[in-house]
Amino acid sequence: MDIRPVSAIADFFVICSGTSERQLQAIYDAVRTGLGEQGVRLFHSEGTSASGWILMDYGVVIVHVLSPPTRRYYNLEQLWKDAKTVVRIQ
C-alpha cells in the first residue's frame, strides 16, 4: 500500500499472511535475509510468530506479517483505506 498521501510514518506498507507460526517465521526470515543480502537495513522489528503479528520496520517500508485471524481483527487495509493499493496478490 502506498501510504505517502495519508501518513508520515512510512511510504509503503507490505501486508502479508501466513497460515501457521512456522510459516509466519519463514516469511519473516525470508524477507530479512533477502533484503539483508541486498544491503537493506532492518531498523526495528517487533512481535513474534506466536503472537500472530510480526512488524518489520525498514524506514520507508513497513512489512506486516500476520496470521489470518489477526489480519481480520486489525483489518489494516480498512484502517488505511485512503492509501492506494499498489499490488494485491491472493
Secondary structure, DSSP 4 states (H G I P E B T S, - for coil): -B-TTT-SS-SEEEEEE-SSHHHHHHHHHHHHHHHHHTTPPP-EEE--TTTTEEEEE-SSEEEEEE-HHHHHHH-HHHHTTTSBP-----
